[in-house]
């Protein structure tokens, strides 16, 4: 690595390494002191393989992508990633998580019905009431103090954002996917939490005197985490990648607190590496004609890179006569915009 690249923690194509240990302390205005600190969980190799491929596990990131990811790591700021569908916005998060050994990338898929509460935690009060009544034959109305005698933590499940804000010993990677689909107020609500790096779980805070610690579920499968006094506060601010298809304008206040990265559609070299990673060197060696056809068609029609992968996989997996292969390719490379449907 050259002297000019010594500052890079994430390189965009290397095998997993422990370079995150070289990340310097945050700026004073982005320092957080959550605890007790927990080790980042390991990531199953099959999860990385499914997202990034097997032949070349590293994701082929462009220099501007690498630089902005590193800037977000250094500054502890969210990174707003904008680009057309299929340009690799989401894949970037999985690439960073794998290369820097930051555990499974946490993902929040945003819809028009999503709320900040969905991403932070869920509290199943109904299940708690049912379990308590079955265990004792009593109700909360019969004995108000009974509410404190049950293991309240088992009824709380942290969402992806809530899990990312736990006090990990290294930044977790959080993918907030397609924020432009959200309700108009959600970006500002989200910004408040990301600025503070913490949030409160009122159900735990109310009983903190009797139950100072609670084991709660996380978005990491069946794993548990300890929450102290009902407060979740990060130690290492997560790497938050927020994706947008460019279908919405965010407020100046929101943009001021984010770094911004625009991802252009992949060029021929990028597509070649993508095919090589997912389908292997033999498929990549014979893919040039279809890659060129894809690029030419993309000049006048919306296409996503996974359409190219689908076409290559299908045409290389089974022998077809020329006419059938042509029909399949045409069907799989159909434009995504409304005028092409």
Buried (B, 14 or more C-beta within 10 A) or exposed (E): EEEEEEEBBBBBBBEBBEBBEEBEEBEEEBEBEBEEEBEBBEBEEEBBBEBBBBBBBBBBBBEEBBBBBBBBBBBBBBBBBBBBBBBBBBBBBBBBBBBBBBBBBBBBEBEEEBEBBBBBBEBEEEEBBEBBBEEEEEEEEEEEEBBEEBEBBBBBBBBBBBBBBBBBEBBBBBBBBBBBBBBEEBBEBBBEBBEEBBBBBEBBEBBBEEBEEBEBBBBBEEEBBEBBBBBBBBBBBBBBBBBBBEEEEBEEEBBEEBBBBBBEBBEEEBBBBBBBBBBBEEBBEEBEEBBEBBBEBBEEBBBBBBBBBBBBBBBBEEEBEEEEBEEBBEEBBBBBEEEEE
